[in-house]
């Protein structure tokens, strides 16, 4: 019974993590203004590409999950999909950011909803590609590795905890 709960919880947690991550990418470059004052928020926010973020995440996860030599091929399959998704997301984000910058002021509420629907569909497509290699890797893990993986996905902490 617990295994079924994990099978449901992991994809849900992954969706939440990916949505938060991808939302940050899409909206990091937004040039917001205060309606009343006309003052603009500083554009000092630096956008980290999905590829850069993914590479850092892969490195942290590999250390945290204690990937064994026997699991290396499954791990490589997963990281390949993660890298492909990151490249696709950067391409998508660049196109959508340009599209949004050009049409933001003229976009009505329905167009904005459709724009965000495109983002969500892309995220879902990527998640669906990611689940099979993740599931294969997870199935190969020891109980200890599964426990660590569950904690990482539940808390979002990738790496060794400094708390004692």
C-alpha positions as CSV (number, residue, x, y, z in Angstrom):
1,X,0.0,0.0,0.0
2,X,2.8,2.4,0.8
3,X,4.4,1.8,-2.6
4,X,1.2,2.9,-4.3
5,X,1.2,6.1,-2.2
6,X,4.8,6.8,-3.3
7,X,4.0,6.1,-6.9
8,X,1.4,8.8,-6.7
9,X,3.3,11.2,-4.5
10,X,6.6,11.2,-6.5
11,X,5.0,12.3,-9.8
12,X,2.9,14.9,-7.9
13,X,6.0,16.2,-6.1
14,X,7.9,16.3,-9.4
15,X,5.1,18.3,-11.0
16,X,5.2,20.8,-8.2
17,X,9.0,21.1,-8.3
18,X,9.0,21.5,-12.1
19,X,6.1,24.0,-12.1
20,X,7.9,26.1,-9.5
21,X,11.2,25.9,-11.4
22,X,9.7,26.6,-14.8
23,X,7.5,29.4,-13.5
24,X,10.6,31.1,-12.1
25,X,12.3,30.8,-15.5
26,X,9.3,32.3,-17.4
27,X,8.7,35.2,-15.0
28,X,12.2,36.1,-14.0
29,X,12.6,38.5,-16.8
30,X,9.2,40.1,-16.4
31,X,9.5,43.9,-16.4
32,X,6.8,44.7,-13.9
33,X,5.7,48.3,-13.2
34,X,3.7,49.8,-10.4
35,X,0.4,51.0,-11.8
36,X,0.0,54.0,-9.5
37,X,3.5,55.4,-9.5
38,X,4.8,54.3,-12.9
39,X,8.1,53.2,-11.3
40,X,9.7,50.1,-12.5
41,X,11.1,47.3,-10.4
42,X,14.9,46.9,-10.8
43,X,15.7,44.6,-13.7
44,X,18.8,43.3,-11.8
45,X,17.3,39.8,-11.7
46,X,19.6,37.5,-13.6
47,X,17.9,34.6,-15.4
48,X,19.5,31.2,-14.9
49,X,18.9,29.0,-18.0
50,X,17.1,25.7,-17.6
51,X,20.3,24.0,-18.8
52,X,22.4,25.6,-16.1
53,X,19.9,24.9,-13.4
54,X,19.5,21.3,-14.6
55,X,23.2,20.6,-14.6
56,X,23.5,21.9,-11.0
57,X,20.5,19.8,-10.0
58,X,21.9,16.7,-11.7
59,X,25.2,17.1,-9.8
60,X,23.5,17.6,-6.5
61,X,21.1,14.7,-7.0
62,X,23.8,12.3,-8.0
63,X,25.6,12.9,-4.7
64,X,22.5,12.8,-2.6
65,X,21.0,9.7,-4.2
66,X,24.3,7.7,-4.0
67,X,24.0,6.3,-7.5
68,X,25.8,3.0,-7.8
69,X,27.8,1.7,-10.8
70,X,25.1,-0.7,-11.5
71,X,22.6,2.1,-11.7
72,X,24.8,4.4,-13.9
73,X,23.0,3.4,-17.1
74,X,19.6,4.1,-15.7
75,X,20.9,7.4,-14.2
76,X,22.3,8.4,-17.6
77,X,19.0,7.7,-19.2
78,X,17.3,10.0,-16.7
79,X,19.8,12.8,-17.0
80,X,19.7,12.6,-20.8
81,X,15.9,13.3,-20.6
82,X,16.5,16.0,-18.0
83,X,19.0,17.7,-20.3
84,X,16.8,17.4,-23.4
85,X,13.9,18.9,-21.4
86,X,16.1,21.8,-20.2
87,X,17.3,22.6,-23.7
88,X,13.7,22.5,-25.0
89,X,12.5,24.7,-22.1
90,X,15.2,27.3,-22.8
91,X,14.1,27.4,-26.4
92,X,10.5,27.6,-25.5
93,X,11.1,30.2,-22.8
94,X,13.1,32.4,-25.1
95,X,10.4,32.2,-27.8
96,X,7.6,32.9,-25.2
97,X,9.5,35.7,-23.5
98,X,9.9,37.4,-26.8
99,X,6.3,36.7,-27.8
100,X,5.1,38.0,-24.4
101,X,7.3,41.1,-24.5
102,X,5.8,42.0,-27.9
103,X,2.2,41.3,-27.0
104,X,1.9,41.8,-23.2
105,X,0.3,45.2,-23.4
106,X,-2.3,44.2,-26.0
107,X,-3.0,40.7,-24.6
108,X,-6.5,40.3,-23.2
109,X,-7.4,38.0,-20.3
110,X,-8.3,35.1,-22.6
111,X,-5.1,35.4,-24.6
112,X,-3.1,35.4,-21.3
113,X,-4.9,32.2,-20.2
114,X,-4.1,30.6,-23.5
115,X,-0.4,31.7,-23.1
116,X,-0.2,30.1,-19.7
117,X,-2.0,27.0,-21.0
118,X,0.9,26.6,-23.5
119,X,3.4,26.8,-20.7
120,X,1.5,24.2,-18.7
121,X,1.2,21.8,-21.6
122,X,4.9,22.0,-22.3
123,X,5.6,21.3,-18.6
124,X,3.3,18.3,-18.7
125,X,4.8,16.9,-21.9
126,X,8.2,17.2,-20.3
127,X,7.1,15.5,-17.1
128,X,5.6,12.6,-19.0
129,X,8.9,12.1,-20.8
130,X,10.7,12.2,-17.5
131,X,8.6,9.7,-15.5
132,X,9.6,6.4,-17.3
133,X,13.4,6.8,-16.8
134,X,12.9,8.0,-13.3
135,X,10.6,5.1,-12.5
136,X,13.1,2.7,-13.9
137,X,15.9,4.2,-11.8
138,X,13.7,4.3,-8.7
139,X,12.8,0.6,-9.1
140,X,16.5,-0.3,-9.1
141,X,17.2,1.5,-5.9
142,X,17.8,0.0,-2.5
143,X,15.4,0.8,0.3
144,X,17.9,3.3,1.7
145,X,18.2,5.1,-1.6
146,X,14.4,5.1,-2.1
147,X,14.1,6.7,1.4
148,X,16.6,9.4,0.5
149,X,14.9,10.0,-2.9
150,X,11.5,10.3,-1.2
151,X,12.9,12.8,1.3
152,X,14.6,14.8,-1.5
153,X,11.4,15.0,-3.5
154,X,9.3,15.8,-0.5
155,X,11.6,18.5,0.8
156,X,13.3,19.8,-2.3
157,X,16.7,19.5,-0.6
158,X,19.3,18.1,-3.0
159,X,22.4,17.4,-1.1
160,X,23.7,16.6,2.3
161,X,21.8,18.2,5.1
162,X,23.9,20.4,7.4
163,X,21.5,19.9,10.3
164,X,22.4,17.4,13.0
